[in-house]
Amino acid sequence: MLKTIKHYDYEPMYYLTYKQNICYSEILVNDIPVDKNYTDLGKGSTVTINNYIFKSGTQKVTFRLYPAIKGSDFDYKILREETDMQIDISESDNVDRYKKGKEIASYLTPTVDGVNENGPIKIFAAAGKNYYEASFTFEAKVPYEFTSLEKSQDLRKWNQEKLEQKVVDFYKKQWRLINYKEIEEYFSFLELKEKETCQSAFDSRKELEENLSAYLEPFINPTFRLEPLENYQLKFYGDGKIVCLELTSTEAKMRGKSALWGKYKKDGSLRAKYRKYYLYIPEGKDELEILR
């Protein structure tokens, strides 16, 4: 991968920064999940999103807000008046990727006029509801172009029983490769995914080595044990061109996680590793491949 990654005089890195209050959320870029929060009442973070930008042009950000239920000291059944979400998109040069970059786009949830005991206030426009969704777009200019998603079949048009069986079989195959430590065959499935994601982030040797180390954890950590592949559901992303298996659990820490996962010990603590495969079927083909 180090030999195939092209470098440029200017390497744009795009970041999504969000802050949310009194709600749970999902954030997607081009209909691919970037962040899911079903545990924290308030949360903020910055994530790199080049991985979800396939080519220059208009990119779409979607977010969904849910009531913050069953928390340690909170349990809201509806979205509150104080609920809000702010998302900012910024661009930096990869030479100094962590330096604050220029703002590309910004979105803040809408408010309406309200009143409380202290007088007039602004309240969340969807207060009292149990779901809110909104989208906005921004323009990105990148020096690479991936046509993989564009040339993917719309999997919603497939026979759903046949498709689900294909997806389950793919996950079972990956489960066996990890369980029986078939490292070479396991990595053979990752070529397209890694080729595109490493290029989009203009990865250095250090970053490639860190990525490799994360992939190898289930193979070299003697305490790693896979959980049974069960209690899953088929989920579509990428406007129907991507499919994966997610757990059906509504437990906060498990909700929306991959059905392929295991537990292991590291640095004296028990941890979980989820291996999610965003799969697609290229035009003219009949078999699933890993896209992201």
C-alpha positions as CSV (number, residue, x, y, z in Angstrom):
1,M,0.0,0.0,0.0
2,L,2.8,2.4,0.8
3,K,4.1,2.1,-2.8
4,T,0.6,2.6,-4.3
5,I,-0.4,5.8,-2.4
6,K,0.0,8.9,-4.5
7,H,1.1,12.2,-2.9
8,Y,0.4,15.7,-4.0
9,D,1.6,19.2,-3.4
10,Y,-1.7,19.9,-1.6
11,E,-3.5,17.0,0.1
12,P,-6.9,18.1,1.5
13,M,-8.1,16.5,4.7
14,Y,-11.8,17.0,5.5
15,Y,-13.1,16.9,9.1
16,L,-16.5,16.8,10.6
17,T,-16.9,18.3,14.0
18,Y,-20.1,18.0,16.0
19,K,-21.6,19.0,19.3
20,Q,-24.9,17.7,20.5
21,N,-27.0,18.2,23.6
22,I,-29.7,16.1,25.3
23,C,-30.2,13.5,22.6
24,Y,-28.6,10.4,20.9
25,S,-27.5,10.6,17.3
26,E,-26.3,9.0,14.1
27,I,-24.2,11.0,11.6
28,L,-23.7,9.8,8.0
29,V,-21.6,11.2,5.1
30,N,-22.9,10.2,1.7
31,D,-25.2,7.8,3.6
32,I,-22.4,5.9,5.2
33,P,-22.2,5.9,9.1
34,V,-19.5,8.2,10.5
35,D,-20.5,8.3,14.1
36,K,-23.2,6.7,16.3
37,N,-24.0,7.8,19.9
38,Y,-26.6,6.0,22.0
39,T,-24.9,6.4,25.4
40,D,-24.0,10.1,26.0
41,L,-26.5,12.8,26.8
42,G,-24.1,15.4,25.5
43,K,-21.2,14.7,23.2
44,G,-18.8,16.3,20.8
45,S,-16.0,15.0,18.6
46,T,-14.0,15.6,15.4
47,V,-13.6,12.8,12.8
48,T,-11.8,12.5,9.5
49,I,-14.3,12.0,6.6
50,N,-12.0,11.6,3.6
51,N,-12.8,7.9,3.8
52,Y,-16.4,8.7,2.8
53,I,-15.6,11.1,0.0
54,F,-15.2,9.1,-3.2
55,K,-14.6,12.0,-5.6
56,S,-14.7,15.8,-5.9
57,G,-18.1,17.5,-5.9
58,T,-21.1,17.7,-3.7
59,Q,-21.1,15.6,-0.5
60,K,-24.1,15.0,1.7
61,V,-24.2,15.0,5.5
62,T,-27.2,13.5,7.2
63,F,-27.9,13.3,11.0
64,R,-30.6,11.7,13.0
65,L,-31.6,12.6,16.6
66,Y,-33.3,10.3,19.1
67,P,-34.5,10.8,22.7
68,A,-31.8,10.1,25.2
69,I,-33.3,7.0,27.0
70,K,-32.2,4.7,29.7
71,G,-29.1,6.6,30.8
72,S,-27.4,6.3,34.2
73,D,-29.2,9.4,35.5
74,F,-31.6,10.3,32.7
75,D,-34.4,8.8,30.6
76,Y,-36.0,11.2,28.2
77,K,-38.9,9.8,26.1
78,I,-39.0,12.7,23.7
79,L,-36.6,15.3,22.2
80,R,-36.3,18.2,24.6
81,E,-36.6,21.9,24.2
82,E,-32.8,22.2,24.9
83,T,-31.9,19.5,22.3
84,D,-29.5,20.7,19.6
85,M,-26.9,19.5,17.1
86,Q,-24.2,21.6,15.5
87,I,-22.0,20.2,12.7
88,D,-19.1,21.9,11.1
89,I,-17.1,20.8,8.1
90,S,-13.5,22.0,7.7
91,E,-10.5,21.4,5.4
92,S,-6.8,21.2,6.3
93,D,-3.6,20.5,4.4
94,N,-2.3,17.0,5.2
95,V,1.2,18.5,5.8
96,D,-0.3,19.9,9.0
97,R,-3.5,18.0,9.2
98,Y,-4.2,18.8,12.9
99,K,-3.9,22.5,12.5
100,K,-7.3,24.3,12.5
101,G,-8.4,24.5,8.9
102,K,-10.8,26.6,6.9
103,E,-14.5,26.2,7.5
104,I,-16.4,24.7,4.5
105,A,-19.9,24.4,5.9
106,S,-21.9,24.6,9.1
107,Y,-25.3,23.5,10.3
108,L,-27.2,24.1,13.5
109,T,-30.6,22.6,14.3
110,P,-33.5,25.1,13.8
111,T,-35.2,26.8,16.7
112,V,-38.6,28.4,17.3
113,D,-39.8,31.0,19.7
114,G,-40.9,29.7,23.1
115,V,-41.3,30.9,26.6
116,N,-40.5,29.7,30.2
117,E,-40.7,31.2,33.7
118,N,-38.0,33.7,32.8
119,G,-39.6,34.9,29.6
120,P,-39.1,34.4,25.8
121,I,-36.6,31.7,24.8
122,K,-35.5,29.8,21.7
123,I,-36.4,26.1,21.7
124,F,-35.6,23.2,19.4
125,A,-38.1,23.1,16.5
126,A,-38.7,19.4,17.0
127,A,-39.1,19.4,20.7
128,G,-41.7,16.8,21.8
129,K,-41.0,14.5,18.9
130,N,-39.3,11.1,19.2
131,Y,-37.2,11.5,16.0
132,Y,-35.6,14.2,13.9
133,E,-33.6,14.0,10.7
134,A,-31.9,16.7,8.5
135,S,-29.3,16.9,5.8
136,F,-27.0,19.5,4.2
137,T,-24.3,19.5,1.6
138,F,-20.8,20.8,1.1
139,E,-18.4,20.9,-1.8
140,A,-15.1,18.9,-1.6
141,K,-12.2,18.9,-4.0
142,V,-9.9,15.9,-3.8
143,P,-7.0,14.7,-6.1
144,Y,-8.4,11.2,-6.3
145,E,-11.5,9.6,-7.8
146,F,-13.0,6.3,-6.8
147,T,-15.8,4.9,-9.0
148,S,-16.5,1.8,-6.9
149,L,-19.7,3.1,-5.2
150,E,-20.9,4.7,-8.3
151,K,-20.7,1.4,-10.2
152,S,-22.3,-0.7,-7.4
153,Q,-25.6,-2.4,-7.9
154,D,-28.7,-1.1,-6.0
155,L,-29.0,-4.0,-3.6
156,R,-32.5,-3.1,-2.6
157,K,-33.6,-4.4,-6.0
158,W,-32.2,-7.9,-5.3
159,N,-34.3,-10.7,-3.9
160,Q,-33.9,-10.0,-0.2
161,E,-33.8,-13.6,1.0
162,K,-31.1,-14.4,-1.6
163,L,-29.2,-11.2,-0.7
164,E,-29.4,-11.8,3.1
165,Q,-28.1,-15.4,2.6
166,K,-25.1,-14.0,0.6
167,V,-24.3,-11.5,3.3
168,V,-24.6,-14.0,6.1
169,D,-22.4,-16.4,4.2
170,F,-19.8,-13.7,3.7
171,Y,-19.8,-12.9,7.4
172,K,-19.5,-16.6,8.3
173,K,-16.5,-16.9,6.0
174,Q,-14.8,-14.0,7.7
175,W,-15.7,-15.5,11.1
176,R,-14.0,-18.7,10.1
177,L,-10.9,-16.9,8.8
178,I,-10.4,-15.0,12.0
179,N,-11.3,-18.0,14.2
180,Y,-8.8,-20.3,12.5
181,K,-6.2,-17.7,12.1
182,E,-6.1,-17.8,8.2
183,I,-4.3,-14.5,8.0
184,E,-3.3,-14.5,4.3
185,E,-6.8,-15.3,3.0
186,Y,-8.3,-12.8,5.4
187,F,-6.2,-10.0,4.1
188,S,-7.0,-11.0,0.5
189,F,-10.5,-9.6,1.0
190,L,-9.2,-6.1,2.1
191,E,-7.4,-5.0,-1.1
192,L,-10.0,-2.6,-2.5
193,K,-11.0,-1.2,0.9
194,E,-7.5,-0.5,1.9
195,K,-6.4,0.8,-1.5
196,E,-9.1,3.5,-1.4
197,T,-9.1,4.4,2.3
198,C,-5.3,4.6,2.5
199,Q,-5.2,6.8,-0.6
200,S,-8.0,9.0,0.6
201,A,-6.1,9.7,3.8
202,F,-2.7,10.0,2.1
203,D,-1.4,7.5,4.8
204,S,2.2,7.5,5.9
205,R,4.2,4.4,6.8
206,K,3.4,5.0,10.5
207,E,-0.3,5.1,9.9
208,L,-0.2,2.0,7.7
209,E,1.7,0.2,10.5
210,E,-0.9,1.3,13.1
211,N,-3.7,0.1,10.8
212,L,-2.0,-3.3,10.3
213,S,-1.6,-3.7,14.0
214,A,-5.3,-3.2,14.6
215,Y,-6.1,-5.7,11.9
216,L,-3.8,-8.3,13.4
217,E,-5.1,-8.0,17.0
218,P,-7.6,-11.0,16.7
219,F,-4.8,-13.1,15.2
220,I,-1.9,-12.5,17.5
221,N,-3.7,-11.8,20.9
222,P,-4.1,-15.2,22.5
223,T,-7.1,-14.0,24.6
224,F,-9.2,-13.0,21.6
225,R,-12.4,-15.0,21.3
226,L,-15.1,-14.5,18.7
227,E,-18.8,-14.3,19.8
228,P,-21.3,-16.4,17.9
229,L,-22.7,-14.8,14.7
230,E,-26.3,-14.4,15.8
231,N,-29.0,-11.8,16.5
232,Y,-28.3,-9.8,13.4
233,Q,-30.2,-7.7,10.9
234,L,-29.5,-6.6,7.3
235,K,-28.8,-2.9,7.0
236,F,-28.5,-0.8,3.9
237,Y,-26.4,2.3,3.4
238,G,-24.9,4.2,0.5
239,D,-28.4,4.8,-1.0
240,G,-29.0,1.1,-1.2
241,K,-25.6,0.2,-2.7
242,I,-24.0,-0.9,0.5
243,V,-25.1,-3.7,2.9
244,C,-23.9,-5.0,6.2
245,L,-25.0,-7.1,9.3
246,E,-25.7,-5.2,12.5
247,L,-26.7,-6.5,15.9
248,T,-30.4,-6.3,16.7
249,S,-29.6,-5.4,20.3
250,T,-31.1,-2.2,21.6
251,E,-28.6,-2.1,24.5
252,A,-26.8,1.3,24.2
253,K,-23.3,-0.1,23.9
254,M,-24.3,-2.8,21.3
255,R,-26.8,-0.9,19.2
256,G,-25.8,-0.5,15.6
257,K,-22.6,-2.5,16.1
258,S,-21.3,-5.2,13.7
259,A,-22.6,-8.7,14.1
260,L,-19.0,-9.9,13.7
261,W,-17.2,-9.2,17.0
262,G,-15.1,-10.7,19.7
263,K,-13.7,-10.0,23.2
264,Y,-10.0,-9.9,24.3
265,K,-7.8,-8.7,27.1
266,K,-5.3,-5.9,26.7
267,D,-3.5,-3.8,29.3
268,G,-5.3,-5.6,32.1
269,S,-8.8,-4.8,30.8
270,L,-11.5,-6.7,28.8
271,R,-12.2,-5.1,25.5
272,A,-14.4,-5.7,22.5
273,K,-13.5,-5.5,18.8
274,Y,-16.2,-5.2,16.1
275,R,-15.3,-5.9,12.5
276,K,-17.9,-4.3,10.3
277,Y,-17.9,-4.9,6.6
278,Y,-19.7,-2.5,4.3
279,L,-20.3,-4.8,1.3
280,Y,-21.2,-4.1,-2.3
281,I,-21.7,-6.0,-5.6
282,P,-20.0,-4.3,-8.6
283,E,-22.0,-4.0,-11.8
284,G,-21.8,-7.1,-13.9
285,K,-20.8,-9.3,-10.9
286,D,-22.7,-11.6,-8.6
287,E,-20.5,-11.7,-5.5
288,L,-20.1,-9.4,-2.5
289,E,-16.9,-7.4,-2.0
290,I,-15.7,-5.2,0.9
291,L,-16.0,-1.5,0.0
292,R,-15.4,0.0,3.4
